[in-house]
Amino acid sequence: MTSLAELKKLTIVHLGIAVTFFISGLVINLVQLILYIALKPFNVALFRHIMYYLCYSLYSQLIFIAEWYSNSTLHLYIDPEELEKFCGEEHAMIIQNHSYEIDWLCGWMFADKVKCLGNCKAYAKKAISYVPVMGWAWKFAEFVFLERSYDKDIEIISRQLKEVFAYPDPVWLLLNAEGTRFTPKKHEASVKFAEERGLPVLKHHLIPRTKGFTTSLPSMRGRCPAIYSTTLAFRKEAKNAPTISTLLNGYSVEGHLHARRIPVESVPENEKEAAEWLHNLYREKDRLVDSFHTTGNFFDASGLKEVPVTVLKYRPCSLINFALWAVFSISLVLYYLISSLLSQNWIGLSIAVGILVAFYILMVKSINMSKISKASSYGSESKADAKTK
């Protein structure tokens, strides 16, 4: 008899997940489009309220895979007094290290527990906005899409941040200041860049690009009261690698996330001093990760105050949401396939099978794109770094 663990590795199960995600995503995209045309021009606050739940319905399917499906856990290290602020009370910019394929998903797992998942946004490449389902959802949800041209991006950031931080409910805006995921090759270039400019070398991170951060600060002041510095680490000796493929095959991973709140008002207004502040923040992150890998915790060798750790509990919302979408999507597909077969509608049947194959291929391509080996080459050379400093 096939065990549940073995079932999770089957292509047919992965196809079911892909069908559920892409059909539900296209339905959500359609509703977003209708609301964008018919509601946003007349009541932007209501539009954004509804957008929260539509985005949550899409994002939480990935939370389901991380938690209920693969039984993964996230250990949160945070001061209890600061946790109250994290629980959906204020707008915030999230500055997180970009070292793993699923670092964004771990951030979403945290956001889900404080009921902010539907309003999680990020700085992203403009090309992503054209990608069906997730890219379209992000476009309607007013993500900050950048051109990777400073002259254009400074205007985009100023305009978009005023819109994002005008939301009626708290928004978390993610900034991956490193610009791209950590790889040995990129780290080598980052070390060379630091040595050439007399900057301290980071062992576990890339040198942050400061322009996006310093450009954002003027629009944040008076609108966004806090920066949440989050630092993620996985144990190097862990049995399972922290990847999407690992989760999709039902294997669990164990993440460790240190988080602390920093008032925006404490960041210097001067651009040069604000850039140095960001460099210091990444030196702190580097000490945290180094301490985690050498001593087993974030605190013994980092110099930061020890705070309690909590294993985040799963919320049933993501399970219920995925189950409802799965019943709807798979029933719809089965009904069409069976109807086409019984009526001998071979053209319709062929189209349906082609769409299913396309969904599966799109899922595989999406997973491949998330792999560190396929990460953006942005910032991999010191010349590119110089342009963004």
MIMIPA-409550 format. One line per field, with one value per residue (C-alpha): x negated, y, z negated; residue number from 1. Coordinates in steps of 0.25 Angstrom, whole numbers. Layout:
MIMIPA-409550
east = [X, ...];
north = [Y, ...];
up = [Z, ...];
num = [NUM, ...];
//
This chain:
MIMIPA-409550
east = [0, -6, -8, -5, -19, -21, -8, -14, -25, -15, -14, 1, 1, -8, 1, 13, 6, 2, 17, 22, 12, 13, 28, 31, 20, 27, 40, 34, 27, 41, 48, 36, 37, 52, 50, 39, 48, 61, 58, 44, 47, 59, 55, 40, 41, 51, 43, 31, 39, 44, 31, 25, 34, 32, 17, 18, 26, 15, 2, 8, 8, -7, -6, 2, -9, -20, -12, -1, -6, -21, -20, -31, -33, -38, -45, -43, -53, -47, -45, -31, -29, -32, -24, -11, -16, -18, -4, 2, 2, -6, -12, -26, -38, -44, -59, -62, -74, -73, -81, -71, -61, -49, -53, -41, -32, -37, -34, -20, -19, -22, -13, -1, -2, -1, 10, 3, 1, 11, 4, -10, -17, -31, -40, -41, -46, -36, -36, -30, -17, -14, -15, -1, 5, -5, -11, 3, 8, -4, -1, 13, 8, -1, -15, -26, -31, -45, -52, -66, -69, -71, -65, -52, -52, -53, -40, -34, -38, -33, -19, -17, -21, -11, 0, -5, -6, 8, 14, 25, 19, 4, -5, -18, -28, -39, -53, -64, -75, -85, -78, -80, -81, -94, -103, -118, -121, -113, -119, -133, -129, -123, -136, -145, -135, -136, -152, -153, -145, -150, -137, -136, -135, -122, -123, -109, -103, -105, -108, -95, -91, -87, -81, -67, -67, -72, -62, -51, -53, -47, -34, -34, -36, -22, -15, -23, -27, -36, -47, -46, -60, -58, -69, -67, -76, -75, -84, -95, -95, -79, -75, -66, -70, -61, -55, -42, -45, -47, -34, -26, -31, -26, -39, -40, -50, -52, -55, -60, -56, -61, -53, -54, -47, -55, -47, -49, -52, -65, -70, -79, -73, -86, -87, -102, -99, -86, -95, -105, -93, -89, -103, -103, -90, -96, -108, -99, -91, -105, -108, -95, -96, -111, -107, -96, -105, -117, -109, -96, -88, -87, -93, -105, -115, -107, -106, -91, -82, -76, -61, -51, -48, -34, -31, -19, -7, 1, 14, 25, 29, 18, 23, 38, 35, 26, 37, 48, 40, 35, 50, 54, 42, 41, 56, 57, 45, 51, 65, 60, 51, 62, 72, 63, 60, 74, 78, 66, 62, 48, 44, 49, 42, 29, 30, 33, 21, 12, 16, 13, -1, -3, 0, -9, -21, -18, -19, -32, -38, -33, -41, -53, -53, -53, -65, -78, -85, -75, -75, -77, -91, -88, -99, -109, -120, -126, -123, -108, -110, -116, -104, -95, -103];
north = [0, 14, 23, 37, 41, 33, 40, 54, 50, 46, 54, 53, 59, 71, 73, 74, 85, 92, 91, 97, 108, 113, 111, 118, 129, 132, 133, 142, 150, 152, 157, 166, 172, 174, 181, 189, 195, 196, 199, 205, 218, 220, 214, 211, 208, 197, 192, 190, 183, 173, 172, 167, 155, 152, 152, 144, 134, 132, 133, 124, 113, 113, 114, 101, 94, 99, 96, 86, 78, 77, 80, 90, 99, 113, 117, 132, 139, 153, 162, 159, 174, 177, 165, 174, 184, 173, 168, 176, 190, 198, 199, 194, 192, 178, 177, 162, 154, 148, 135, 123, 119, 120, 132, 140, 128, 128, 143, 140, 129, 139, 150, 139, 138, 152, 153, 162, 152, 158, 172, 167, 174, 176, 183, 174, 174, 180, 168, 159, 168, 161, 147, 140, 138, 143, 154, 159, 158, 166, 177, 179, 179, 190, 184, 194, 189, 195, 197, 195, 210, 219, 231, 224, 217, 229, 234, 220, 218, 232, 230, 216, 217, 228, 219, 207, 214, 220, 206, 205, 193, 190, 187, 180, 184, 175, 181, 170, 180, 170, 171, 156, 143, 139, 129, 126, 133, 146, 146, 146, 158, 164, 162, 168, 180, 182, 181, 191, 201, 199, 193, 181, 168, 160, 145, 141, 152, 161, 175, 183, 192, 205, 213, 207, 208, 223, 227, 221, 228, 241, 235, 226, 237, 241, 229, 217, 217, 204, 196, 181, 175, 160, 150, 136, 123, 108, 99, 94, 80, 79, 67, 74, 86, 99, 98, 98, 84, 79, 85, 80, 66, 66, 67, 77, 88, 96, 111, 120, 135, 146, 159, 173, 186, 199, 212, 219, 232, 226, 225, 237, 246, 249, 240, 236, 233, 225, 217, 214, 211, 200, 195, 194, 186, 176, 174, 171, 161, 155, 154, 147, 137, 134, 132, 123, 114, 114, 113, 108, 120, 135, 141, 135, 141, 152, 162, 164, 162, 148, 148, 136, 127, 122, 111, 117, 109, 106, 114, 106, 117, 112, 98, 101, 111, 101, 90, 99, 103, 89, 83, 94, 93, 78, 76, 86, 79, 65, 69, 75, 63, 53, 61, 63, 48, 43, 53, 49, 63, 60, 74, 79, 67, 70, 85, 81, 71, 82, 92, 82, 79, 94, 96, 85, 91, 105, 100, 93, 105, 114, 104, 105, 120, 120, 112, 119, 114, 121, 134, 147, 151, 165, 169, 158, 167, 179, 188, 185, 188, 201, 206, 203, 209];
up = [0, 4, -8, -9, -8, 5, 10, 9, 19, 30, 42, 42, 28, 33, 45, 35, 28, 41, 46, 33, 32, 47, 48, 35, 39, 52, 45, 35, 46, 53, 41, 39, 53, 51, 38, 44, 55, 48, 33, 31, 38, 29, 16, 15, 0, 2, 14, 5, -6, 4, 11, -3, -3, 12, 10, -3, 4, 14, 5, -6, 4, 3, -12, -11, -4, -14, -26, -25, -13, -16, -31, -31, -43, -46, -59, -62, -71, -75, -87, -93, -94, -80, -75, -79, -68, -58, -59, -49, -55, -46, -32, -31, -22, -23, -21, -20, -16, -2, -4, -1, 9, 0, -9, -3, -7, -21, -22, -17, -28, -38, -32, -32, -47, -49, -39, -29, -18, -8, -9, -7, 4, 10, 19, 32, 46, 56, 65, 53, 55, 68, 62, 62, 48, 38, 46, 50, 36, 31, 42, 37, 23, 26, 24, 26, 40, 44, 57, 52, 57, 45, 52, 55, 42, 33, 38, 38, 23, 19, 25, 22, 7, 5, 11, 3, -11, -8, -10, -21, -27, -30, -19, -19, -8, -5, -1, 2, 1, 6, 20, 23, 16, 9, 18, 16, 29, 25, 11, 18, 26, 13, 5, 16, 17, 2, 2, 13, 6, -8, -13, -24, -17, -19, -21, -19, -11, 1, -1, -1, 10, 3, 14, 13, -2, -2, 9, 1, -12, -8, -4, -16, -27, -33, -26, -30, -45, -45, -38, -42, -41, -39, -38, -33, -35, -33, -39, -29, -34, -32, -25, -15, -7, -8, 6, 13, 19, 4, 0, 12, 10, -5, -12, -24, -26, -39, -38, -48, -47, -56, -55, -62, -60, -57, -57, -43, -51, -56, -42, -38, -28, -21, -9, -12, -26, -23, -13, -25, -34, -24, -23, -38, -38, -29, -38, -49, -41, -37, -52, -55, -44, -47, -62, -58, -49, -59, -73, -69, -72, -68, -81, -87, -77, -71, -83, -81, -93, -94, -92, -93, -82, -78, -68, -60, -60, -47, -44, -38, -29, -18, -19, -17, -6, 2, 0, 5, 17, 20, 19, 29, 39, 39, 40, 52, 59, 57, 61, 74, 77, 74, 82, 94, 94, 93, 104, 112, 113, 117, 120, 106, 99, 106, 102, 88, 87, 94, 83, 72, 78, 79, 64, 60, 69, 64, 49, 53, 59, 47, 38, 47, 47, 32, 31, 27, 39, 48, 40, 46, 50, 45, 36, 39, 44, 37, 49, 47, 32, 35, 43, 31, 20];
num = [1, 2, 3, 4, 5, 6, 7, 8, 9, 10, 11, 12, 13, 14, 15, 16, 17, 18, 19, 20, 21, 22, 23, 24, 25, 26, 27, 28, 29, 30, 31, 32, 33, 34, 35, 36, 37, 38, 39, 40, 41, 42, 43, 44, 45, 46, 47, 48, 49, 50, 51, 52, 53, 54, 55, 56, 57, 58, 59, 60, 61, 62, 63, 64, 65, 66, 67, 68, 69, 70, 71, 72, 73, 74, 75, 76, 77, 78, 79, 80, 81, 82, 83, 84, 85, 86, 87, 88, 89, 90, 91, 92, 93, 94, 95, 96, 97, 98, 99, 100, 101, 102, 103, 104, 105, 106, 107, 108, 109, 110, 111, 112, 113, 114, 115, 116, 117, 118, 119, 120, 121, 122, 123, 124, 125, 126, 127, 128, 129, 130, 131, 132, 133, 134, 135, 136, 137, 138, 139, 140, 141, 142, 143, 144, 145, 146, 147, 148, 149, 150, 151, 152, 153, 154, 155, 156, 157, 158, 159, 160, 161, 162, 163, 164, 165, 166, 167, 168, 169, 170, 171, 172, 173, 174, 175, 176, 177, 178, 179, 180, 181, 182, 183, 184, 185, 186, 187, 188, 189, 190, 191, 192, 193, 194, 195, 196, 197, 198, 199, 200, 201, 202, 203, 204, 205, 206, 207, 208, 209, 210, 211, 212, 213, 214, 215, 216, 217, 218, 219, 220, 221, 222, 223, 224, 225, 226, 227, 228, 229, 230, 231, 232, 233, 234, 235, 236, 237, 238, 239, 240, 241, 242, 243, 244, 245, 246, 247, 248, 249, 250, 251, 252, 253, 254, 255, 256, 257, 258, 259, 260, 261, 262, 263, 264, 265, 266, 267, 268, 269, 270, 271, 272, 273, 274, 275, 276, 277, 278, 279, 280, 281, 282, 283, 284, 285, 286, 287, 288, 289, 290, 291, 292, 293, 294, 295, 296, 297, 298, 299, 300, 301, 302, 303, 304, 305, 306, 307, 308, 309, 310, 311, 312, 313, 314, 315, 316, 317, 318, 319, 320, 321, 322, 323, 324, 325, 326, 327, 328, 329, 330, 331, 332, 333, 334, 335, 336, 337, 338, 339, 340, 341, 342, 343, 344, 345, 346, 347, 348, 349, 350, 351, 352, 353, 354, 355, 356, 357, 358, 359, 360, 361, 362, 363, 364, 365, 366, 367, 368, 369, 370, 371, 372, 373, 374, 375, 376, 377, 378, 379, 380, 381, 382, 383, 384, 385, 386, 387, 388, 389];
//
